[in-house]
């Protein structure tokens, strides 16, 4: 049996998604880009530009590989990937198209909220939990909801539970009361409302990296859909300096030195120092991808996206018609149930009145019934008497009846000659056989020499090809360390507004805030304290960004260098 070539052996790849794990088999030469494409197809995701494949690096950092030309053979130690959200929209309600995209965003973001990787205040956590339940179970039905709905899933970050003295039943009650207010929302609408609220959170959509400026001051870089932000190490909620993508012309790095060249020719380059060349590469990767989507949003939709939006809108219109019909039927059913309850109450009142009017009649009926019972007793007594009389009579009757030599030499010579002829013939045959073997051996030697020459030629050609590929990779790698970004001089950098809570929930949310304030423990985290100060000062995510974007690029670069 021939041994299989190592190139023919397949490799097993494990890809984790928010729903499940997928195990794929692929050739070692398969690129990670192909694996990403296969996953998108198998999951039915067409809005592929939001997602990526990544694995956890040695320092638990995210290493994105979805657009890499590296093969599985190059990543043999890292064949467990996560299919996750890589880029975030500026406005989820305007940019996410298909239901499945909204669902994957919802599951991804919910996981980050519950793991406290995105800071979320306690009251918002409760409201988000109620939207999550609406998306999973539909309208709240008290008679159909049991304790398992709350016990078999994590609804709130552990930090929130730990920081308040409320009982489990009190948390459940608050969540249920808000859940009631979402009546009529379908799964997609509930998930979208959840995402719109999460979009208000300061840490949503930010990829943080530890960096330093030239002075050696430690700080953090945040790569976002809106641009690059600079944070103090102790405050990941409020950036201190921001550079929108429209102000950035070029991104490049060499080792740990990362250079950002502004569009403003009067401004000097903005230089940050990263922790490693790998981190520099990750920042470049995320920066390029976010900038491409920033530009894309400010251009007309491509035909593909336009078709996707048209199809999604048609589906939503159909769902709206169905839901309106369902709501009409539900309202009609509720109205019928109300009428039925009213009629039952009227009937009960009539029954009570009839009982009151018939009280005297019922008393008379009881008297008549008693008299009938007495007559029946009398009748039975008479029958008993008659029976006794007849027995006595029978007894009397029975009492009455019981009584009445040369030729031999020639033959020997001929025998020798014949033997010699046979010996000569044998030797001739042996010579011919050896001659044939020599010829075949020579041919084999010639064939081996020819194959050796061909092998040497192939080896030389393979070496030349490998050398060419190596040079090409070096060129591509050099190109990947620098990216000239498309300029949009007239780009609209208007920031989104904070998504307000539904009016019917505002009073309920205010009451919950008061209840939580009374039940607070002393275990306030740094982020809790910063959030509390933000509320007192009337600050929110977008107000902070508007404030720190003021002034020209040069001024903000100087602010960073002087941190």
Secondary structure, 3 states (H helix, E strand, C coil): CCCCCHHHCEEEEEEECCCCEEEEEEECCCEHHHHHHHHHHHHCCCCHHHEEEEEECCCCCEEECCCCCCEHHHHCCCCEEEEEECCCCCCHHHHCCCHHHHHHHHHHHHHHHHCCCCCCCHHHHHHHHHHHHHHHHCCCCCCCCCCHHHHCCCCCCHHHHHCECCCHHHHHHHHHHHHHCCCCCCHHHHHHHHHHHHCCCCCCCCEEEEEECCCCCEEEEEECCCEEEEECCCCCCCCCEEEEHHHEEEEEEECCEEEEEECCCCCCCEEEECCCHHHHHHHHHHHHHHHHHHHHHCCCCCHHHHHHHHHHHHHHHHHHHHHHHHHHHHHHHHHHHHHHHHHHHHHHHHHHHHHHHCHHHHHHHHHHHHHHHHHHHHHHHHHHHHHHHHHHHHHHHHHHHCCCCCHHHHHHHHHHHHHHHHHHHHHHHHHHHHHHHHHHHHHHHHHHHHHHHHHHHHHHHHHHHHHHHHHHHHHHHHHHCEEECCCCCCCCCCCCCCCCCCHHHHHHHHHHHHHHHHCECCCCCHHHHHHHHHHHCCCCHHHHHHHHCCCCHHHHHHHHHCC
